[in-house]
Amino acid sequence: MTVQQFFKGLFMVLMAVIVTYFSQSPVEWGTMTVVLIGTALVYVGKNAFTSLQSDSPSGTLNWKNILSAVIIAIGTGLVTYVGQIVAGGVIDWIVMLKVAGSVTLTYLGSTLFTPELSKQKKLI
């Protein structure tokens, strides 16, 4: 994984969280902030394991991509759950599923359609 791929994926995952929260009325700023920080940590933590970094060619998904998507879905769901408890004390399951689903689909989409890059400086 190159530095460019890492930051592109991180940016896309965080934008999925922001878009999901802005689609709710009213916007829960506290929960969104906790979820943004937690989702960034989940994404960085997933990429800390070099065995889970995506190396599939453009247009294909392999087991690493699917396992990474599952880790991101579970991690984002847990972070959203904790964020809702911390910020408001009430669990909104629909919002939690929307956030986890949108982040997972965004991750899979970015992985599926990212073109192969020539060997560049690796992040980790």
C-alpha positions in Angstrom: 0.0 0.0 0.0 1.4 3.4 -1.0 1.0 6.6 1.1 -1.4 7.9 -1.6 -3.6 4.8 -1.3 -3.6 5.0 2.5 -4.7 8.6 2.7 -7.2 8.2 -0.1 -8.9 5.3 1.7 -8.8 7.1 5.0 -10.3 10.3 3.5 -13.1 8.2 1.7 -14.0 6.3 4.9 -14.2 9.6 6.9 -16.3 11.2 4.3 -18.7 8.3 4.4 -19.2 9.0 8.1 -19.7 12.7 7.6 -22.2 12.2 4.7 -24.2 9.6 6.8 -24.4 11.9 9.8 -25.4 14.9 7.6 -28.2 12.8 6.2 -29.8 12.7 9.7 -31.8 15.5 11.1 -30.6 17.0 13.4 -26.9 16.3 13.0 -25.5 14.8 16.2 -22.2 16.6 16.4 -20.8 14.8 19.5 -21.5 11.4 18.2 -20.2 12.2 14.8 -16.9 13.5 16.3 -16.5 10.3 18.4 -17.3 8.1 15.3 -14.9 10.1 13.1 -12.0 9.6 15.5 -12.8 6.0 16.2 -13.2 5.2 12.5 -9.9 6.7 11.7 -8.3 4.6 14.5 -10.0 1.4 13.1 -8.7 2.2 9.6 -5.2 3.0 10.7 -5.2 -0.1 13.0 -6.3 -2.3 10.2 -3.5 -1.0 7.9 -0.9 -1.5 10.7 -1.1 -5.2 9.8 0.8 -5.6 6.6 -0.9 -8.9 5.9 -4.3 -7.0 5.6 -3.1 -4.3 3.2 -4.8 -4.5 -0.2 -2.7 -5.8 -3.0 -5.4 -6.9 -5.5 -5.5 -5.6 -9.0 -8.1 -3.0 -10.0 -11.5 -4.5 -10.5 -11.0 -7.5 -8.3 -11.5 -8.3 -4.6 -9.6 -10.9 -2.7 -9.9 -12.4 0.8 -7.8 -9.6 2.2 -10.2 -7.0 0.9 -13.2 -8.9 2.3 -11.6 -9.5 5.7 -10.6 -5.8 5.9 -14.2 -4.8 5.0 -15.5 -7.0 7.8 -13.0 -5.5 10.3 -14.0 -2.0 9.3 -17.7 -2.8 9.5 -17.4 -4.3 13.0 -15.0 -1.6 14.2 -17.1 1.2 12.9 -20.3 -0.4 14.3 -18.7 -0.7 17.7 -17.3 2.9 17.6 -20.8 4.2 16.6 -22.4 2.2 19.5 -19.9 3.6 22.0 -20.2 7.1 20.5 -24.0 7.1 20.9 -23.7 5.9 24.5 -21.1 8.6 25.3 -22.8 11.5 23.5 -26.5 10.8 24.2 -27.0 7.6 26.1 -29.5 6.3 23.5 -28.7 3.7 20.9 -30.1 4.5 17.4 -29.7 1.2 15.6 -30.7 2.6 12.2 -28.0 5.2 12.4 -25.5 2.6 13.5 -26.3 0.3 10.6 -26.2 3.2 8.1 -22.8 4.4 9.3 -21.2 0.9 9.3 -22.8 0.0 6.0 -21.8 3.2 4.3 -18.2 3.0 5.5 -17.9 -0.6 4.5 -19.4 0.0 1.0 -17.1 3.0 0.6 -14.1 1.0 1.6 -15.0 -1.8 -0.8 -15.7 0.6 -3.6 -12.4 2.4 -3.2 -10.6 -0.9 -3.1 -12.3 -2.3 -6.1 -11.8 0.7 -8.3 -8.4 1.9 -7.2 -6.0 1.4 -10.2 -2.8 -0.4 -9.6 0.1 1.9 -9.0 3.7 1.3 -9.8 6.0 0.5 -6.9 6.2 3.6 -4.7 7.4 4.3 -1.2 5.3 2.2 1.2 3.7 3.7 4.2 4.3 0.8 6.5 
